[in-house]
Amino acid sequence: MIRLRAPRSEADEARVDLAPLIDVVFLLLIFYVLAATFVTPTALPISRPSSSQAQALPSRPALVAITADGAVWINDQPWNLDDHAALSRELDERSEGRVLIHADGQVSTQRLVEVMDACVHAGARAIDLAADQGRRGSR
């Protein structure tokens, strides 16, 4: 028996199935989203002191940074200590009213106390100080 074939068109020859490619890209996207760490690093140059008692916090507090020259920042935005509304807005987004202060090791105690007082006036219920875990006094 003789079979006759229909002539092939150009569209039939050059055909790529994109469904498996889309599936693979989607799986890669899910993998990268799940494997990513969602940490908000500060872009300010801060050399935190170390402490043997440093512990991880259970929740995400409002981040306040104090640079070595005494400048104060809230989430990479400069903060005037008299502007309590800026920190209050940040605290309203977090249910616990917790503040984490990233202070450079060179910051004076006076400046640290001024920032802590401003945090309390803005409505902070708890203030934590960031430190690197390690032996006390080591650099």
C-alpha positions in Angstrom: 0.0 0.0 0.0 1.3 3.4 -0.9 0.7 6.3 1.4 0.8 9.9 0.2 2.1 12.6 2.4 0.7 16.0 2.5 3.2 18.7 1.7 4.7 20.3 4.8 4.4 24.0 5.4 7.2 26.1 6.9 5.1 26.8 10.0 5.0 23.1 10.9 8.7 22.6 10.8 9.9 25.5 13.0 7.7 25.1 16.1 8.9 25.4 19.7 6.7 24.4 22.6 7.1 27.1 25.4 5.0 25.4 28.1 7.9 23.4 29.6 10.1 26.5 29.5 7.5 28.6 31.3 7.1 25.8 33.9 10.9 25.8 34.6 11.1 29.5 34.8 8.2 29.6 37.3 9.8 26.9 39.4 13.1 28.8 39.5 11.2 32.0 40.5 9.6 30.1 43.4 13.0 28.7 44.5 14.7 32.1 44.5 11.8 33.7 46.4 11.8 31.0 49.1 15.6 31.0 49.3 16.0 34.7 49.6 16.7 36.3 53.0 14.6 39.3 53.7 16.9 41.3 55.9 16.9 45.1 55.8 20.6 46.0 55.9 21.5 49.5 56.7 23.5 51.3 54.1 25.2 53.5 56.7 28.8 52.7 57.7 28.3 51.5 61.3 30.8 49.5 63.3 28.6 47.9 66.0 30.2 46.9 69.3 30.3 43.3 70.2 28.7 41.6 73.2 28.7 38.1 74.7 25.0 38.6 75.6 23.7 39.5 72.1 20.5 37.7 71.1 18.2 37.8 68.1 14.9 39.7 68.4 11.6 37.8 67.9 10.0 40.5 65.8 10.9 43.3 63.3 11.4 46.5 65.2 11.7 50.1 63.8 15.4 50.6 62.8 17.2 53.7 64.1 20.9 54.1 63.2 23.5 56.5 64.7 26.7 57.0 62.7 30.1 57.7 64.2 29.6 61.4 63.6 26.3 61.4 65.6 23.9 61.6 62.6 20.6 59.8 63.3 18.7 57.9 60.6 15.4 56.0 60.4 15.4 53.3 57.7 18.1 55.1 55.7 16.3 58.5 56.0 17.9 61.3 58.1 16.0 62.0 61.3 15.8 65.2 63.3 15.3 64.2 66.9 12.7 66.9 67.4 10.5 65.3 64.7 8.7 62.7 66.8 6.1 62.1 64.0 8.6 60.4 61.7 9.4 57.7 64.2 5.7 57.5 65.4 4.7 56.7 61.8 7.3 53.9 61.7 6.1 52.6 65.1 2.5 52.6 64.0 3.4 50.1 61.2 4.8 47.7 63.8 2.4 46.3 66.4 4.9 46.0 69.3 6.3 49.6 69.3 9.8 48.2 69.5 12.9 50.2 68.3 16.3 48.7 67.5 19.1 51.2 67.6 22.2 50.5 65.5 24.8 52.7 67.1 28.4 52.9 66.0 30.9 52.0 68.7 32.3 55.5 68.6 29.0 57.2 69.5 29.1 59.1 72.8 26.9 57.9 75.6 25.3 61.4 75.7 24.2 61.1 72.0 22.8 57.6 72.6 20.8 58.8 75.5 19.4 61.7 73.5 18.3 59.3 70.8 16.7 56.9 73.3 14.8 59.8 74.9 13.5 60.9 71.5 12.4 57.3 70.8 10.4 57.3 74.1 8.8 60.6 73.2 7.8 59.2 69.8 6.0 56.4 71.5 8.5 53.5 71.7 7.6 50.9 74.3 10.8 49.0 74.1 14.3 50.0 73.0 17.0 47.5 72.0 20.6 48.1 71.1 22.2 46.2 68.2 25.5 44.4 68.9 27.6 41.8 67.1 27.7 38.5 69.0 31.2 37.8 70.3 33.4 38.3 73.2 33.0 41.5 75.1 35.7 44.1 74.5 37.1 42.3 71.4 37.5 44.2 68.1 
